[in-house]
Every structure is written in C-alpha cells, then in structure tokens.
C-alpha cells in the first residue's frame, strides 16, 4: 500500500538535534521486527544541551515526524552525554541576541511554545530519558513528556527568578499538578535544585536508577541521603542533598566511580515494550485524556506568558541572562540588592542601571 505523507515539512535534520530510529526490544533484549522507538536527542553537550533557536525547530519537526511514523511505538526525548538532559535556553544566544529585543524574543517564544505543544500533542507516548541535569526550560520540556525515567546523579529544578526570568514556559502550569502548590512554589521561586530521589518522592518522576559504578558495582548517588527518611527534627530527609562531612565523603566516593547509563537504557527499553503490549488506539486515547490536565493550563496561559517574557527582555531578563553569560565562575548573578535599592530610589530602567547591576558578576566594584 502506498501511504499518504502527512508531514508538514521534510525533516532533513536540524543542527544540534539527532533523530534516530532504534529497534523495539522485547523482554529478552531481542529486536522486534517491523517496530521501533524514535529517539530525539538534544546534541549540544558542550553547553549542557541548552537549546538554540535552530534546535527548537528540530524538536518540533522530530515530534511531528515521530507522531506520523506508523511503526513507531514511542518517542524517547533525551540529551547527549551524561551531564545534562537540558539546562534550558541557550544563554549565549539570549545574552548576545535576544536581550533588549522584546519583539525578537516574542517570536522565539512562539517557537518555544510550539515545541512544548508538539510534545503534548504527539500521537505517540513521549518518554523523557533524564540522562543528567533537567533545569529551567529543560525541566519544562521534560514535564511536558508523558513519562520521565532518570539516572540518579541528575538534578532537577528551576532558574527563573535568579537569572532574570519567570518559569512561565510550563513550570508554573505543570509543576503544581505533579508536586502540589507548596512544593511547586518552593521550586519555582527559590530555584534550588532537587535530587532525582526527591523528585521521585514528590511525584515528578516515573522511576530513578543508579548511574554511578564504583569498583564495578552500581551504588546510589553518594551526594544524596537515600538510607533514611526522617531526620532529628522529624522532617523527611530522604532525597535531600547531604551536607558537611557527609557531603565531602560522598564527593570523594563519587570521584572514584564512573558514570554508566546502561540501567537507564534498560528501564527505558522495558517501559517502551510494556507500552507496546497494549492496544495502540486505546493507549493513544488514554494518553490524550490524561494530557488534558496539562493542556488546560498550558493553552490558557501560554500566549500571555509569551508576551510578558518578551517585554521582560527589556529589563530583568536583559540583566539576568547577560550576568550569567558574561559573569565569572565565582558569580553569574546580577547584584539583586543593589537593583532593589535603585528601583526603590525611583531609578528608570536603562543602560546605566543595567551596567551598574552587572558589575558584580563581571568581578568589578559597583
């Protein structure tokens, strides 16, 4: 039979995004004839898989192509290497091109919104293979996926208010659905990363597997508390990052190990095969019905959020992204207290104020 082509454009590949067809594996690890999984890979490991404008286009085309692939069982969305799934938008591009250009950033955010929507509207189940850090916009596109399986060295969280933005690319819509209002408020405002184990405990992940091998044996992330639930004051400590001597000891142990993502890949393969062992039409309808709970707030807020994020590039975004890009290893944040003082004094946003609050990040006295 000769099929119709329902793709909007020919996907010839995009810089920084890989599209791969991987044979479906059964429970014994053998390839299943005629069926495969599509892997869409953010391939920018040198910049922690942060997405550029061109990469966003590649993800949109990839999700659409996977959706129309009749032999595809599921789409796996992941990043290259083991350091990061994705750390959000490319801050070099933000700082050097979009900062101070709100209309350009508004067009960029149209593409970003389309990327999130392409995940939420994919006709195949979408699995986020969390191969490393899932931060900022990376957290947002990860939450748009239907399942998330993480290696346990990964950290997850937001960066918005600390770097001149608001997590309005999906986190303010999705995160309360996963973890509740209080935990979502903590993550979105304080921008302190969670361990994979804490994210699992709060309901943000489907499964977590070890990735560190020491002396040939997998061990849990040694920087995270995984051997007890309740602390001295009665608070839950499982999944929290260690401190003090415990943290130092954990870092020493980590330095003796090597990262191995084979368990992560086994779990992804197992989930895909489990999905394959269902009626395809019923599976798609079920996924679409569950996704409605994410689509409702997303569709309600995405356009007004896009407009605000664009205008913010004239003020705090202009400062925050440049501070991160132009800053030193010692400091990549604007001078928050100085900014608050100047605004309280009635200063007007302009290049003079921007330069003044950027001085600290550049290692200069303000």
C-alpha positions as CSV (number, residue, x, y, z in Angstrom):
1,X,0.0,0.0,0.0
2,X,1.2,3.5,-0.8
3,X,0.7,5.8,2.2
4,X,0.0,9.5,2.1
5,X,2.6,11.8,3.6
6,X,1.1,13.8,6.5
7,X,4.3,15.7,7.5
8,X,4.2,19.4,7.2
9,X,7.8,19.6,6.0
10,X,10.7,17.4,5.1
11,X,12.8,16.8,8.1
12,X,16.3,16.9,6.8
13,X,17.8,17.3,10.3
14,X,18.5,20.3,12.4
15,X,21.8,21.5,13.9
16,X,22.0,20.2,17.5
17,X,19.2,17.7,17.3
18,X,19.6,14.0,16.4
19,X,16.7,11.8,15.1
20,X,17.2,8.1,15.4
21,X,15.1,5.0,14.9
22,X,16.0,2.3,17.5
23,X,14.6,-1.2,17.1
24,X,12.0,-2.1,19.7
25,X,13.4,-4.6,22.1
26,X,11.4,-7.4,23.8
27,X,11.8,-8.6,27.4
28,X,14.9,-10.6,26.4
29,X,16.5,-7.7,24.7
30,X,15.8,-9.0,21.2
31,X,14.8,-6.7,18.4
32,X,11.1,-6.9,17.4
33,X,10.7,-7.0,13.6
34,X,9.0,-4.1,12.0
35,X,8.7,-1.8,15.1
36,X,11.0,0.8,16.6
37,X,11.4,3.6,19.0
38,X,12.3,7.1,17.9
39,X,15.0,8.9,19.9
40,X,15.0,12.7,19.7
41,X,18.4,13.8,21.1
42,X,19.5,17.3,22.1
43,X,23.0,17.2,20.9
44,X,24.7,20.2,22.4
45,X,26.7,18.7,25.3
46,X,29.3,21.4,25.3
47,X,26.6,23.8,26.5
48,X,24.8,21.3,28.7
49,X,22.3,20.6,25.9
50,X,20.8,24.0,26.1
51,X,18.6,24.6,23.1
52,X,19.2,27.2,20.4
53,X,16.6,28.6,18.1
54,X,17.6,26.1,15.4
55,X,17.4,23.2,17.9
56,X,13.8,24.1,18.9
57,X,12.8,23.8,15.3
58,X,14.5,20.3,15.2
59,X,12.5,19.1,18.2
60,X,9.2,20.3,16.7
61,X,9.9,18.6,13.4
62,X,11.1,15.5,15.2
63,X,8.0,15.2,17.4
64,X,5.8,15.7,14.3
65,X,7.7,13.1,12.4
66,X,7.6,10.5,15.2
67,X,3.9,11.2,15.6
68,X,3.3,10.2,11.9
69,X,5.7,7.2,12.0
70,X,3.4,4.2,11.7
71,X,6.0,1.8,13.0
72,X,7.0,4.0,16.0
73,X,5.8,2.7,19.4
74,X,7.1,5.6,21.5
75,X,9.3,8.7,21.3
76,X,12.3,9.0,23.7
77,X,13.4,12.6,24.3
78,X,16.9,12.8,25.8
79,X,20.2,14.6,25.7
80,X,23.7,13.7,24.6
81,X,26.2,12.5,27.2
82,X,25.5,12.1,30.9
83,X,25.9,15.6,32.4
84,X,22.6,17.1,31.2
85,X,19.3,16.3,29.6
86,X,18.8,20.0,29.1
87,X,19.5,23.2,31.0
88,X,17.0,25.4,29.2
89,X,17.5,28.1,26.6
90,X,21.0,28.9,25.3
91,X,22.1,31.7,27.5
92,X,24.8,32.8,25.0
93,X,22.0,33.3,22.4
94,X,19.8,35.0,25.0
95,X,22.5,37.4,26.1
96,X,24.0,38.2,22.7
97,X,20.9,38.4,20.6
98,X,17.6,38.4,22.4
99,X,18.5,40.7,25.4
100,X,16.9,44.1,24.8
101,X,15.0,42.9,21.7
102,X,11.5,42.0,23.0
103,X,9.9,41.5,19.6
104,X,12.6,39.1,18.5
105,X,12.2,37.2,21.8
106,X,8.4,37.1,21.3
107,X,8.9,35.3,18.0
108,X,11.4,33.0,19.7
109,X,8.8,32.2,22.4
110,X,6.3,31.3,19.7
111,X,8.8,28.6,18.6
112,X,9.3,27.5,22.2
113,X,5.6,27.3,22.9
114,X,5.2,25.2,19.7
115,X,8.0,22.9,21.0
116,X,6.1,22.2,24.2
117,X,2.8,21.8,22.4
118,X,4.5,19.4,19.9
119,X,5.3,17.1,22.9
120,X,1.9,17.4,24.4
121,X,0.2,16.7,21.0
122,X,2.5,13.8,19.8
123,X,0.4,10.8,18.8
124,X,3.0,8.5,20.5
125,X,3.8,8.2,24.2
126,X,6.8,10.5,24.9
127,X,9.4,9.4,27.5
128,X,11.9,11.8,28.9
129,X,15.1,9.9,29.4
130,X,16.7,12.1,32.1
131,X,20.4,11.4,31.4
132,X,21.6,14.3,33.5
133,X,20.6,17.8,34.8
134,X,17.0,18.9,33.9
135,X,17.0,22.5,34.7
136,X,14.9,25.6,33.8
137,X,13.4,25.2,30.3
138,X,14.8,21.7,30.4
139,X,12.5,21.0,33.3
140,X,9.6,22.4,31.4
141,X,10.0,20.4,28.2
142,X,10.7,17.3,30.4
143,X,7.4,17.8,32.3
144,X,5.5,18.1,29.0
145,X,6.5,14.4,28.4
146,X,4.3,11.5,29.5
147,X,6.9,9.6,31.5
148,X,10.3,10.5,33.0
149,X,12.9,8.0,33.9
150,X,16.1,9.5,35.4
151,X,19.6,8.5,36.3
152,X,20.1,9.3,40.0
153,X,23.0,11.8,39.5
154,X,20.6,14.1,37.8
155,X,19.4,17.3,39.5
156,X,16.1,18.9,38.6
157,X,14.9,22.4,39.1
158,X,14.3,26.0,38.0
159,X,16.5,29.0,37.4
160,X,14.0,31.8,36.5
161,X,13.9,34.5,39.2
162,X,17.6,34.1,39.9
163,X,18.6,34.7,36.3
164,X,16.1,37.3,35.2
165,X,13.0,35.3,34.1
166,X,9.9,33.6,35.4
167,X,9.4,29.8,34.8
168,X,6.4,30.5,32.6
169,X,7.4,28.2,29.8
170,X,5.5,25.4,31.5
171,X,6.7,25.1,35.1
172,X,4.1,27.4,36.6
173,X,1.4,25.4,34.7
174,X,2.8,21.8,35.1
175,X,4.7,21.7,38.4
176,X,1.7,22.2,40.8
177,X,0.0,19.2,39.0
178,X,2.9,17.0,39.8
179,X,4.0,18.0,43.3
180,X,1.3,20.4,44.7
181,X,1.2,24.1,45.2
182,X,3.7,24.4,48.2
183,X,6.5,22.3,46.6
184,X,5.9,24.0,43.2
185,X,6.2,27.4,44.8
186,X,9.4,26.4,46.6
187,X,11.0,25.2,43.4
188,X,9.8,28.0,41.1
189,X,10.8,30.8,43.4
190,X,13.9,29.6,45.3
191,X,15.5,27.9,42.3
192,X,17.2,25.3,44.5
193,X,17.7,22.0,42.6
194,X,16.1,18.8,43.8
195,X,17.9,15.4,43.6
196,X,16.3,12.8,41.4
197,X,15.3,10.9,44.5
198,X,13.5,13.9,46.0
199,X,11.8,14.5,42.6
200,X,10.7,10.8,42.6
201,X,9.4,11.1,46.2
202,X,7.3,14.2,45.3
203,X,5.8,12.5,42.2
204,X,7.8,14.3,39.5
205,X,9.4,11.2,38.0
206,X,8.3,7.7,37.0
207,X,11.4,5.9,38.1
208,X,15.0,6.5,39.2
209,X,18.0,4.2,38.6
210,X,21.6,4.3,39.8
211,X,24.3,5.5,37.3
212,X,27.5,5.6,39.4
213,X,29.7,2.5,39.3
214,X,32.4,2.1,42.0
215,X,34.6,-0.9,41.8
216,X,32.3,-2.4,39.2
217,X,29.2,-2.1,41.3
218,X,26.3,0.3,41.0
219,X,25.7,2.5,44.0
220,X,23.1,5.2,44.8
221,X,24.1,8.8,44.3
222,X,26.6,9.3,47.2
223,X,25.7,13.1,47.5
224,X,22.1,12.3,48.4
225,X,20.5,10.8,51.5
226,X,18.9,7.6,50.4
227,X,19.3,5.4,53.6
228,X,16.9,7.2,55.9
229,X,13.6,9.0,55.8
230,X,13.3,11.1,58.9
231,X,15.8,13.5,60.5
232,X,16.5,14.6,64.0
233,X,13.7,17.2,64.0
234,X,11.2,14.9,62.4
235,X,11.5,16.3,58.9
236,X,11.7,14.0,55.9
237,X,15.3,13.9,54.7
238,X,15.1,11.1,52.0
239,X,16.3,12.5,48.7
240,X,17.9,15.7,50.2
241,X,21.5,16.6,49.4
242,X,24.0,15.8,52.1
243,X,25.9,18.5,54.0
244,X,29.1,18.9,55.8
245,X,31.3,15.8,56.3
246,X,28.7,13.6,54.7
247,X,28.8,15.6,51.5
248,X,32.6,15.7,51.5
249,X,32.7,11.9,51.9
250,X,30.2,11.5,49.2
251,X,32.2,13.6,46.8
252,X,35.3,11.5,47.5
253,X,33.4,8.3,46.7
254,X,31.9,9.8,43.6
255,X,35.4,10.8,42.3
256,X,36.3,7.1,42.4
257,X,33.5,6.0,40.3
258,X,32.4,6.2,36.6
259,X,29.0,7.0,35.1
260,X,27.2,4.1,33.4
261,X,23.8,4.7,31.9
262,X,23.1,1.1,31.0
263,X,20.5,0.7,33.7
264,X,18.7,3.8,32.5
265,X,18.6,2.4,29.0
266,X,17.3,-0.9,30.3
267,X,14.4,0.8,32.1
268,X,13.5,2.9,29.0
269,X,13.5,-0.1,26.8
270,X,11.3,-2.0,29.4
271,X,8.8,0.8,29.5
272,X,8.6,1.1,25.8
273,X,8.0,-2.7,25.4
274,X,5.3,-2.5,28.1
275,X,3.6,0.3,26.2
276,X,3.9,-1.8,23.0
277,X,2.0,-4.6,24.7
278,X,-1.3,-2.6,24.6
279,X,-3.9,-1.8,22.0
280,X,-2.4,1.2,20.2
281,X,-5.7,3.1,19.7
282,X,-6.7,2.7,23.3
283,X,-3.3,3.7,24.5
284,X,-3.3,6.9,22.4
285,X,-6.7,7.9,23.7
286,X,-5.8,7.2,27.3
287,X,-2.7,9.3,27.0
288,X,-4.6,12.1,25.3
289,X,-7.2,12.1,28.1
290,X,-4.5,12.3,30.9
291,X,-2.7,15.0,29.0
292,X,-5.8,17.3,29.1
293,X,-4.9,18.2,32.7
294,X,-1.6,19.7,31.4
295,X,-3.0,21.1,28.2
296,X,-5.8,23.1,30.0
297,X,-3.5,25.5,32.0
298,X,-0.9,25.4,29.2
299,X,-3.3,26.6,26.5
300,X,-4.9,29.1,28.8
301,X,-1.6,30.9,29.8
302,X,1.0,30.3,27.0
303,X,0.2,33.4,24.9
304,X,0.0,35.9,27.8
305,X,3.2,34.4,29.3
306,X,4.9,34.7,25.9
307,X,4.1,38.4,25.8
308,X,5.3,39.1,29.3
309,X,8.5,37.1,28.8
310,X,9.2,39.2,25.7
311,X,8.8,42.5,27.5
312,X,10.9,41.2,30.3
313,X,13.9,41.1,27.9
314,X,14.0,44.9,28.2
315,X,14.5,44.9,32.0
316,X,15.3,42.0,34.3
317,X,15.9,39.4,31.5
318,X,18.3,41.8,29.9
319,X,20.3,41.8,33.1
320,X,19.9,38.3,34.3
321,X,20.9,36.5,31.1
322,X,23.8,38.8,30.5
323,X,25.0,38.3,34.1
324,X,25.0,34.5,33.6
325,X,26.8,34.7,30.2
326,X,29.3,37.5,31.0
327,X,29.9,36.6,34.6
328,X,32.8,34.7,36.2
329,X,32.9,31.3,37.8
330,X,32.7,33.0,41.2
331,X,29.4,34.8,40.3
332,X,27.0,34.6,37.5
333,X,24.2,36.6,39.1
334,X,23.2,40.2,39.0
335,X,23.5,42.3,42.1
336,X,20.0,41.7,43.4
337,X,20.2,44.0,46.5
338,X,21.6,46.9,44.5
339,X,18.9,46.5,41.9
340,X,16.2,46.6,44.5
341,X,17.7,49.7,46.1
342,X,18.0,51.5,42.8
343,X,14.4,50.7,41.9
344,X,13.2,51.8,45.4
345,X,15.0,55.1,44.7
346,X,13.0,55.6,41.6
347,X,15.7,54.8,39.0
348,X,14.4,54.2,35.5
349,X,15.5,51.1,33.5
350,X,18.2,51.9,31.1
351,X,21.7,51.0,30.0
352,X,23.2,52.9,33.0
353,X,21.2,50.8,35.5
354,X,21.9,47.6,33.6
355,X,25.7,48.2,33.6
356,X,25.6,49.0,37.3
357,X,23.9,45.8,38.4
358,X,26.1,43.7,36.1
359,X,29.3,44.9,37.7
360,X,29.4,42.3,40.4
361,X,29.0,39.4,38.0
362,X,31.9,40.8,36.0
363,X,34.1,40.9,39.1
364,X,34.0,44.7,39.3
365,X,33.0,47.0,42.1
366,X,29.6,48.6,41.5
